[in-house]
Amino acid sequence: MISKNIFVSLLLCIFFCCEISVAQQIPQFAHGSLNPEFYNPAVCGITKSINVSAIGRSQWVSLTGHPTAQSLCLSSFVPRIHGGIGAIILNNQQGVQRNTYATIGYSFIAEKNNHRFGFGIRGGIIQSLIEGDKLRAPDGYYSGGILNHNDGLLPINSVSSMSPELSAGVFYMNKVMNFGISGSHFLNSTLKYSAYSGKLSIDEVKNIAASILFVVNNNKSIKIKPSAIIKYNFNELQTEASILFGFKKFGWIGSGYRGLNSNQPEAIIGFLAFNLSSNFEVGYAYEYSISKLSSSNDGSHELMMRYLLSLTKPAKPEKIIFTPRF
């Protein structure tokens, strides 16, 4: 059993062990509210099910070098270890830089009545690649097959680096809501690339993410799911809210808005999903950009597929076939 004081203390630890730094936000997904395990290792196994989910995202389509991301999440509840285990593979391309994450984690799960608490940790590696031959510097020379950036920090060919990754989180859920908070890049690792002269390096500094979701009319034919996600890298705060309407045996539809905290809104989001079976669903999200980049791109597209198999519900009995005895 987990007391309320211990749960609150762990929340505070995650907040205050993230020192102030400047960094790029962690990759974003419109379906993050429906798949919080991507951000939070404590979600691993907390639904007492086998979860296989994949997301593909193409952001700011038609903008040269626009970001793309793909993620694959595998997890399962394992009663013998009192929790869940899972793995995530993430590929994130932004311009000439591509980061690939490969991580594995464990979440300890405690339960009391209808309340579940997860405490998770996840570790692995980040492999990063920079395509230096695609860079163009203001003082560089690019003519007649000559590639010279005139900058010792910029590579003239593809260079790579590797660093360790560590994240942790806590998560709470009951029948009508869930809430979690997590932190990533706890090791403050540095990606070091070998350039023509000197060293090019990028710091992986800490990020935190918090999510909350409510379920209204949980036992009715139409469910309503309002949710919100907040991501912060101690330099920029990004907020997103959405509301989904689920139709029993059909799927769900909804909308969202990113940029609640800023004078400059970012995107309006539309969601549509179908239940192909009782365990398998496919979802699509389109983001209409309303930022200063709106005139330079055709929005963002995201496809999500998820397979969820409960490990607590009894299996349906097989059909009985009566045959004559001889």
KELUM-369015 format. One record per residue (C-alpha): y, z, x. Coordinates in steps of 0.25 Angstrom, whole numbers, plus 2048, in hexadecimal, padded with zeros to 3 digits. Layout:
YZX ...
***
This chain:
800800800 80E7FD805 81A806802 8278017FE 82E80780A 8247FF814 8277F280C 8367F480D 8357F881C 82E7EB81F 8397E3818 8437EA820 83C7E882D 83B7D982B 84A7D8828 84F7E0834 8457DB83F 84C7CD83D 8587CD846 8647C5844 8627B784A 8667A9848 85B79F844 85779483B 85279782D 84279782C 83D78B824 84078B816 83778680A 83B7857FC 82E78A7F7 830797800 8307A07F3 82379B7EF 81D79C7FD 8237A8803 8177A980D 81E79F816 8297A8819 8227B6817 8157B981E 8137C5815 8107BC809 8037B8810 7F87BC806 8007C47FD 7FC7BC7F1 7EE7BF7F4 7EB7B07F5 7E87A47FE 7F579C800 7F678E806 804788805 80C77D80B 81A77880A 82176C80F 83076B810 83A760813 848765813 85575D812 84E74F811 855743817 85D74C821 85974882F 850753835 84F75A828 846767828 837766824 82D771823 81E773820 81778081E 80878481B 805792817 7F6797816 7F47A6812 7E97AE80C 7E77BD807 7DC7C480F 7D87D1808 7D07D6815 7DD7D681D 7E67DC812 7EF7D0812 7F17C1814 7F07B7820 7F77AA820 7FD79F829 809796828 80C78982F 81A78482F 820777834 830776834 83876A839 84776B83A 84D75F841 84775E84F 84076B84E 83376E848 82D77C847 81E77F844 81A78D840 80B792840 80A7A083B 7FF7AA836 8017B782F 7FC7C3828 8017CB81C 7FD7D9819 7FD7DB80A 7FE7E8802 7FC7E97F3 7FF7F47E9 7FE7F17DA 8057E37D8 80D7E47E5 8097DD7F1 8107DF7FF 80E7D580B 8117D8819 80F7CC822 8117C6830 80F7B8835 80F7B3843 80D7A684B 81479B853 820791851 81F784858 82C77C859 82F76E85D 83D768860 83E758861 84875786C 84874886C 84E74885E 85A751862 86874B864 87375386B 88274F86A 88274D879 87574787B 87273987F 868730877 86872287B 85E718881 852721880 85972C887 85973A880 862744886 86875087E 87175588A 86C762885 86276A88E 85E772882 85A766879 84C76087C 84B75187D 83C751878 83475A86F 833768873 82B77386D 82A78386D 82178E867 82479C863 81D7A785B 8217AA84D 8207B8845 8247BB837 8227C782E 8257CA81F 8227D3813 8207CF805 81E7D67F7 8197D07EA 8157D47DC 8127CC7CF 8217C97CD 8287C77DA 8267C77E9 8307C97F5 82E7C8804 8367C8811 8327C281E 8377BF82C 8337B4836 8357B1845 8347C0848 8317BD857 83E7B6859 8377AC861 83E7A0869 83A792868 83C78D876 83C77E879 83C777887 84876D888 84D764892 85476F899 85577E895 84E783889 85078187A 84C78C871 84D790863 84C79F85E 8437A2852 84B7AE84C 8477B6841 8487B3832 8467BA825 8427B5817 8417BD80A 83B7B87FD 83A7BD7EF 8347B77E2 8327BC7D4 8287B77C9 82D7B87BB 8237B67AF 8177B77B9 80D7B67AE 8147AC7A5 81279D7A5 82079B7AC 8237A37B8 8307A47BE 8327A77CD 8407AA7D3 8407AB7E2 8497AC7EE 8477AB7FD 8517B0808 8507AB817 8597B1822 85A7AF831 8657B8833 86E7AD834 86C7A5827 8687AA819 8607A0810 85D7A4802 85579C7F7 85279F7E9 8497987DF 8437997D1 8367937CD 82F7927BF 8207927C0 81878B7B5 8097907B3 7FF7867B8 80A77C7BB 8137807C6 8227847C8 83077E7C8 83D7847CD 8497847D5 85078B7E1 85D78C7E9 85F78E7F8 86C7937FE 86F79F7F5 8767A7800 87F79C805 88B795801 884788805 8787867FC 86C77F801 8637797F7 85E7797E8 84F7797E7 8457747DD 8377787DC 82B7727D5 81C7757D6 80F7727D0 80277B7CF 7F77717D2 7ED77C7D0 7EC78B7CE 7ED78C7DD 7F57807E2 80377D7E0 80D7727E6 81C7747E6 82876B7E9 83676F7EC 8427677ED 84F76C7F3 85D7667F0 8667687FB 87476E7F7 879771805 88276A80E 876761812 87475C804 87A74F807 87174C813 86374F80D 85B74C801 85675B7FE 849762803 83B7607FE 83076A7FE 82176A7FA 8187767F9 8097787F6 8027857F4 7F47897F2 7F27987ED 7E479E7EB 7E47AC7E6 7DA7B57EC 7DB7C07E1 7D87B87D4 7CA7B67D0 7C47A97D1 7C27A17C4 7B47A17C0 7AD7947C1 7A978C7B5 79B7907AF 7927847AD 7867877A4 7797807A8 76B7807A1 7607887A8 7537827AB 
***
